[in-house]
Amino acid sequence: MKQSYKAKIAKRLTFVTALLVMLVFGIIYLVVDFTVVDNIDRELEIETNKHVGQIFLANGEIKFVHKDEWQEQEHQEIQLNPIFIEIVDLEGNSMDKSPNLGSNRLTFHPDWKSKEGAWTIKIGDQELRQKQMLLKYEGKEEGYLLVATSFEDARELLNNLRNILLLLYPGILISLFFTMRFVAGKSIQPIQKIIAKTNQITQSSLDERVPVLDQEDEIGQLTKSINELLNRLELSMIREKQFTSDASHELRTPLSVLRGTLEVLIRKPRTSEEYVSKIQTALSSIDRMSSMIDQLLALARVEKGAISPKDEVEILSFVEEVAEQIQRETGREIHFHTQESIPLFVKVSEKSLQMIMNNLIHNAIKYSEGTIDLEVKYENGKPIIFVNDQGQGIGEDSINKIFDPFFRDQSALEKLIPGTGLGLAIVKKLAQESGIDVSVSSEIGHGSTFRLGF
Ligand code: ADP
């Protein structure tokens, strides 16, 4: 069964309150019970002491200090507040008892000679509190005085209290549950507004934001987080759209060249040289498209997180090997140097690092003519790779954009240096996925240095 959040809050709070109220009610009942019994026992004590001073047993005979006075007193007290008295000998045989006991007898415990306090007994359906006192005459134990008083009123009071508490308990809990449900409902109203607003936001209205009601409270912070998430989503949507439009534009250019070349070719018969030259133009357009598609696929693979697992790569020998390999393939001079002599291990995907290095070194080859330097350093306990060229350098306007997809510097376009503008975008993605920090510093006319920090 689906349960609303406000009902859940109300249930939890009611459960906790139920335990607390039960505890408080229990304490109230016990305190009242103790006070009432204590009061009765104190009265019984006074009553017993009074009678002990007036009655004594001497050689198995009951004697009164002032018999008339005692009888009168007892008579009066029986009317107001029934006191039950019984005198027993040491064996517990009844010697005399007050008339209000009728044929009943009070309880006698032969071993409770000096028992303090009183206890509850039942005579018929009447509850009594009873005390027992040892009677001595001239130092000799003669018998016992048993005194009891009615517990009926106290029992009625306690029963009433118990019934009231038992009735109040569910009543309090039920009203508490509904009050809390109402209050919880009021408290989560802003959340319902957020739900309604976020439900309205679709792909086409990603620029809308959820209004923040109170900046300081948790709901305000939740709203801010949702808005920040919407900001990021909107930004990535814009980037995605930009990327798609850039990609189609970049693919359309070689396609148009290809189509134009073929149209020119079929317009009229050509010489074989013309055919060769036009077909070469067409082939270079196809090459450009296919290299762009390869790079787009590589980028898509990195974005999908299809990154190869991390290996322990020894950086010094790895960079040296890359330098040698690319030097062999391209014939360009690539210098590797380092001051480090101890092997440096890093945990990184070797395949990704290979792709990053290939891209950076091939760019250095494309955009410079001199020697390319690769250096490995150990800084603040972490290895760093530098890829340095002495080429044209990158202007201030472009340096922040070179990692954007399809960005190509004006000079690269003017000099007709082949490229797609995707290489550094792939480097950035791969570096992000592999936890490598990539940065660049460059000076026009003096070359560029790309830095990979682990
Ligand atoms: P591409 O090389 O295919 O154009 P990249 O993404 O690799 O694409 O590079 C983006 C741009 O950054 C290049 O067009 C170029 O202008 C600039 N760039 C990259 N590397 C260098 C470099 N080593 N020296 C100068 N400019 C560079």
Residues whose N, C-alpha, C, O or C-beta is under 5 A from the ligand:
A	BS01	ADP	N363 A364 Y367 G391 G393 I394 I402 F407 R408 D409 A412 P418 G419 T420 G421 L422 G423 L424 A425 S448
